[in-house]
Amino acid sequence: MEAIELLKNKFGVSQRYMFELKDGEETILEIYWNPLTIAERESIIAKSGDTASGDEFALNLMITKALDKDGKRLFQDGHKASLRREVNATTLQDIQLAMLNSGSEYKLEEAKADLKS
C-alpha cells in the first residue's frame, strides 16, 4: 500500500468520530465529526483572528466541525455568543478535547505495520 493511500484510509476525512454527552447514564447529545484537516485548521484560525486565545480556536472548531448523526451541522456561527455565555465551560471543553484528540488511538507502530503489508 502506498503511503498516500495509507494516510487517506487510516487518517482521512472519511473517518468519523463520536462523543456522547451524558447526564449520569442518560445520553443527552451525540456529537459526530470528521478529522480536522490543515485547510480547515487554517480557516478556523483565520476566523478566530490574530489575537484569539486557545479557547476561541477550540470554540470555533466545535462550532465548525460538530455534526449530528446525519452529517448536518449542530451549531451555526450565530450560536457562538450563546455557547460562550450560557453553557458550562467544562462541558464545552470536554467536547473540544474529544475533537482535538480524535485519531490519536491509531498508533505509529500500527501505521508502520500497515505500510509494510
N, C-alpha and C positions, 0 to 999 in steps of 0.2 A: 504494500500500500504506500502510495506517495505521501510525503509529509503534508501537502496541502489538503489532501483528502482526509487524512487522519485528523488534522486540526478542524476541518469543517464537520466531520462526523462526530467527533468527541466533544468539541467546544463551540460548535457553530450555532447560529441563530435559530436553528430548528429545535434546539434543546428547550425544554420548558421546565420551569421550577414553580414550586407552590409553597405558600406559607399559610398555615391555619392560625387565625387569630381566635383565641379561645377565652372564654369566661368560665373558669373551672373546667368541667368536662364538655361544655357546650361550645361548638364551633360557631362563632359569630360571623366570620367572614373568611372566605378563601381568596387569596390573592395569588395570581399567576404572573409570570414574566418570562421573557426570553433573555438570554445573556446580553450584557452591555457590550456594545462594540466601541471601537475607538471613535468612529464617526459620531455615535450617539453621545459618548462622553464629551467630545469637543462641543457638541451642540448644547448639552446641559451646562457645561462650564460657561459658554458664551451667554446663555440665558441667565445664569446666576450672577454675571457681572464680575469685573476685575477685583472688587473688594469683598466678594462673597466669602462667607465662612464655610466650614465643612458642613455645618447644619443646613445652610442654604443649598449647597450642592446635593446633599442627601434628600432633602425635601423635594427638590426639582427632579431628582432621579426617581423617587417614588411616584410622583405625580405623572411623570412621563412614561414609566415602564409598567405600572400596576394594571393588570388586566383581570377580567372575570373569566370564568371557565370557557366562555365562547370567544374569547380573544378581544372583547371590547374594553376600551379604557374605563377604569373605575373612577378616575379623577380627571377633572379638567383644570386648566391653568387658573381659572377663576376660583377654584377651591382652596388655593394656597393660603390666603389670609385666614379663612375659617379653620383650616388644619392647624395653622400656627397658634391661633388664639383659643380654639375650642376643643382640642384633642390632647390628651395626656402625652407629654413629650416622650416618656418611656415607651409607650405603645408604638409611637411613630418610629422611634429608634430601633425597636425590635424588628419591625418590617424592613426598615432601611438596611440594617445589618444583615438580615437574611438575603436581601438583594445583592449587597456588596460581596458577601461571602459565597454566593452561589457558584457552583462549579468547582469549588476547592476540594470536593470529595474525590475527584478524579486525580490520582496521584501521578507524578512524573514517571515513576517506575512502570506504571500501567501503560502510559503513553509510549515509553520506550519499547515495551514488550509488543504492543500493537504495531509499532513501526517496523519491527523486525519480522513480523509474520506476513 
